[in-house]
């Protein structure tokens, strides 16, 4: 079973490896411009999907513990 710490370390390590692969294997090696565009667009797609999943996860955790923290002023809603 992978712990949260191991997951975060692996995620950051893979991001560093991705940057290294992009710089040395794609750009410096004289990669095709289409290859560079495909690599960058794929990276952006995966990054946006990961951020969106993280946003949903944090929202679910906030909803789970929503009763513990209250940011309301304590005033009843205004009725017309």
Wavefront OBJ file of the C-alpha trace (Angstrom):
o trace
v 0.000 0.000 0.000
v 1.357 3.390 -0.971
v 1.264 6.118 1.646
v 0.361 9.716 0.889
v 3.953 10.821 1.434
v 5.282 8.224 -1.003
v 2.675 9.304 -3.555
v 3.642 12.982 -3.291
v 7.357 12.154 -3.544
v 6.716 9.974 -6.605
v 4.579 12.705 -8.183
v 7.251 15.375 -7.700
v 9.961 13.003 -8.920
v 7.999 12.211 -12.058
v 7.476 15.924 -12.751
v 11.237 16.481 -12.503
v 11.844 13.511 -14.832
v 9.268 14.880 -17.279
v 11.069 18.224 -17.441
v 14.405 16.455 -17.914
v 13.027 14.277 -20.726
v 11.477 17.301 -22.416
v 14.668 19.342 -22.304
v 17.244 16.712 -23.211
v 15.348 14.225 -25.393
v 12.922 16.501 -27.220
v 14.250 20.061 -27.439
v 18.047 19.734 -27.311
v 18.115 16.565 -29.435
v 16.554 18.571 -32.263
v 13.080 17.157 -31.993
v 10.430 17.683 -34.608
v 8.253 20.766 -33.884
v 5.158 18.559 -34.045
v 6.708 16.285 -31.428
v 7.336 19.284 -29.169
v 3.732 20.494 -29.571
v 2.368 17.004 -28.854
v 4.568 16.645 -25.768
v 3.583 20.046 -24.371
v -0.136 19.621 -25.087
v -0.132 16.167 -23.494
v 1.624 17.520 -20.428
v -0.883 20.353 -20.135
v -3.790 17.919 -20.512
v -2.474 15.634 -17.759
v -1.643 18.605 -15.517
v -5.114 20.131 -15.840
v -6.761 16.761 -15.198
v -4.625 16.236 -12.088
v -5.412 19.706 -10.746
v -9.138 19.227 -11.391
v -9.108 15.862 -9.585
v -7.272 17.467 -6.659
v -9.887 20.236 -6.571
v -12.684 17.646 -6.476
v -10.899 15.668 -3.773
v -10.419 18.734 -1.576
v -14.072 19.662 -2.104
v -15.162 16.196 -1.006
v -12.968 16.375 2.099
v -14.325 19.841 2.915
v -17.882 18.545 2.487
v -17.098 15.586 4.734
v -15.796 17.802 7.524
v -18.112 20.719 6.708
v -19.944 20.583 10.019
v -16.757 20.963 12.021
v -15.858 24.381 10.636
v -18.417 27.137 10.336
v -17.640 30.422 8.608
v -21.137 31.848 8.911
v -21.781 35.034 10.884
v -24.583 33.510 12.913
v -27.241 35.834 11.540
v -30.431 34.348 10.092
v -31.044 34.833 6.364
v -32.796 38.052 5.350
v -36.457 37.638 4.379
v -38.328 40.144 2.267
l 1 2 3 4 5 6 7 8 9 10 11 12 13 14 15 16 17 18 19 20 21 22 23 24 25 26 27 28 29 30 31 32 33 34 35 36 37 38 39 40 41 42 43 44 45 46 47 48 49 50 51 52 53 54 55 56 57 58 59 60 61 62 63 64 65 66 67 68 69 70 71 72 73 74 75 76 77 78 79 80
